[in-house]
Amino acid sequence: MKKTTLFSILALFFLTNSFAQDTNETSSSKLSFYIGYDLGEMALNRFQNFAGETGIRFKNDQTIRFVYLNIKLTEQHLSSNWITAVDGDHVKGHWHGFELLYDIPLFRFKKRHNFIYGGVSAGYHRNHYQHTLLPASLKHKTATVGIDLGYRETNLFNVKGLYFNFQIPIRYFFNRLEETKLDDTTVNKVIVEQTISFFVGYEF
């Protein structure tokens, strides 16, 4: 995770410096509202509960977004090599979070509504880890600040208003999650967290 986090931060600053001159070349012609479903997180966790975003896209393609997360985290997802939140078996979880993000275009592609963006975020997150065989659990909550890097495309498949938003958020935990043993399984320490979201939705 540390290598991926470092790469994402470097990519964000590289794109900001290299492509900032392109941000005003093309833009949306009107203010629009949108709502989307986090297909990525939900698919990885068997579509349990809900995760999504809603927001406003301004005429210059800057956006302000609100993300809501209420996800039952599966044992398989938590212990996978992809996120390594847990070392061991028999621990499931619940992630409940709120996040406000402000994003600006960094680089535009030839298609009018395709661009890479970067932004800042502030949020509040609660996590609950529960051993599936024993009465052992861990609850954690924290405020966060962070940055994000993503790619957004509108009018997907030539369907007006259909969009997807691929996002890599990086969050700093004000209240760090300390390494905790739940029987033979370890919930890993977190100070900086990086996840991936894949929103699909409609823009009005």
N, C-alpha and C positions, 0 to 999 in steps of 0.2 A: 504493500500500500504506500510506503514512503516514497518509493521510486516513482509510482504513478502520480502521487501528489506533487512531487518536485517537477516532474515533466509537465503537468498541467499548469503549474505556476509559471514556469519558464515559457510555455507556449502562450499563455495569456499576455505576458509582458512583451514577448516578441511580436505578437500580432498587433498589440497596441502601438508599438513603435513603428512597425513596418507598414501598416495599412490604415493608419488614422486619417491619411489624406483622402481616402476613398469614401469616408462615411457620409459625405454630403452630396455625392454624385447623383444618387437616385434615392427616392424615398416613397413611402406610401402617400397616396393622394388624399387620404381622409383619416380621421380618428376612428378606431375600431375597437370593439370589445371581443373577447374570446374566452372559451372555456375548454379545458382538455382533461383527459384521463391518463394517468401514469401507467401506460401499458407495460413498461419495463419492470418496475418494482412489483406490480401486481402479478405479472406472469411468473416471476421468480418465487413468489410466495403463494401460489395456487389461487390467486384472485380473492384473497381473504380480506374483507372489509373494503377500504377505499383509499385511493390517493389521487390527487388531481390538482389542477391549477386554474385560476381565473385571472384575467388581467386586462389592461388597456394598452393598445399600441398607438402611439402618437404619429403625427404626420411625418416626422423625421425617423420613424421606425424605432425610436427608443420606447422601451416598455417598462411598465410597473406591474409586477405580478404578485399574487398571493398563492402560496402552495400549502395545501392541507394534506397531512399524512395520518392515516389511521390503519396501520398494517399489522396483521398477525404474521410474525416472522417464523418461518418453518425451521425445524431442526436442520434440514438439509442445506438451506440457504445460509444459515448462521455459521455452519461448520465448513462450508465450501472453501476451496482454495481461492475463490474470487474475492471474498470479502474478509475471511479469517477473523471474524468478530469473536468466534468461540473456538477454542482448541479442545476437541473431544466430542462426545456424543451425549444425547439425551437432554439437550437444552433447547427450548423454544423461546420465542419472545413476542413482545408487542411494542411497536414504535408509534408514538403519537406526537406529531409535531406541527408547528405553524411557522411559516417563513414568508418574509416580505423581501422582494428582490427588485432592483432597478438595473436594467440592462441597456447597453448602447451598441449599435452596429460597429464592428471593427473591420470587416472586409465583405464586400458585396461580389457576388458572382454575376455572370452575364444575365441570368434570369432575374427579373426585376425583384421578385419576392424571396430570394435566397440569400442568406447572409450568415456570417459568423459573428457572434456577439460576446461581450464580456460584461461583467457587472459586479455589484456588491449585494450583500444580503445581511439580514438580521432575523433571528428566529428564537424559538423556544421549543425544546424537545424533551420528551419523557420516554424512557426505555424501561421495560420490565423483562427480566430474564427468569425463566422458571424451569427447574429440573423436572423432567417428565416422569421420573420414577421415585423421586424423593421430595420431601417438603422443604426444599432449599430454593431460595429465590434471591434476586437482586433488583432493587428499584433505583433508578437514577434519573435526575432531571437537571437541565442546564439551559441557560441562555447562550446563544451563539452569534458570532459574526463571521462573515466569510466573503469569498469571491466565487464567481462561477464563469465557466466558459461553455459556449454551446453553438449549435447550428440549428437554424430555423428555416423552414420552407413552407410557403403558403400556396394555395391552389394546387395541392398535391393531386396527381393523376388528372390534371386539368379540371378538377372539381372546385368551383369557386368557393372560397372560404375554408376548405379542408386544409388543415395544417399538421405538421409534426415539429416537435421541438426536442432535440437531443441535447441534454444538459449534463455537465460535470460540475457539481457544486463541491466546494471545499469549505469546511466549517471549523472554526476554532471554538472549543468548549471552555467557557469561563469556569465551570465546575467540572474538572477532569474526571473521567471514569477510571477508577483505579482497578488494577488487576485483581480479580476476585475468583476464589475457588468455589465451585458448586459441586461438591463431592470430588470426583476425579476429573471433572471438566473445568476449564479455565475460561472465564470471560476476560478478554484482553483489555489492557489499558488503552484509553483513547484520550488524546489531547486535541489532535487535529484529525478530522474525519473527512473522507472523500467517498462519495457515492455516485451513481449514475442514474439518470432518469430519462425516460423516453415518452414524452407526452404526445398524444394524438387527440385532436379536437376540431372545433369549428370556430371560425372568426366571423363576426357579424358586421 
